[in-house]
Each structure stands twice: as C-alpha cells, then as structure tokens.
Amino acid sequence: MVEVPLRCPFCGTENVTKNGRSNGKQRYACHNGECSHQTFYAEYTYNAYKPEVKTGILQWSVDGAGIRAIARRLSVSTDTVIATLKKKKPT
C-alpha cells in the first residue's frame, strides 16, 4: 500500500495532523503559521465546500462572469455563488 502525503488545500504544506472528527469525517489541522485556514477536511461531501470552488467563484467574478455562468461552470447553485461573494471582503 502506497501512502500519499496529505497537503493543506489552502497553502500546500505537508505539515498537517489529524484534528478530531466531525459528522463522521476526519478533520485535519494545518500547522503553517502563514496559512489563513486552521482546519480542513480531506474529502468534502458537497462541491460547494471545496476550496478550489471558492477561489474559482472569486476568479470568475473578477473576470466579469455572471452569477449564473459561474454556477453552471462550477456545478454549484447560484445561492452558493452569491453567498461566497458576500462573504469576501473587498480589497
């Protein structure tokens, strides 16, 4: 059996440890001091929870794509797109 090292989906470091269970799923903690996220799951139940979907929503909106187009492209609901954009602080 080959063991693949787990990486933090936000910063990419391999410095992660198990951090308990929630709803029957294993949580992991990132120990990189510069990482803005503390914990994460290795596998997500819903597509909208994936970090790459969140960054995709932000990238597509900056490029001028509409909410429905983003939702279709990333296979999430329009409500998810709107909620993600509302949570993002303006820079």
Order of alpha helices (4+ residues) and beta strands (2+ residues): beta-beta-beta-alpha-alpha-alpha
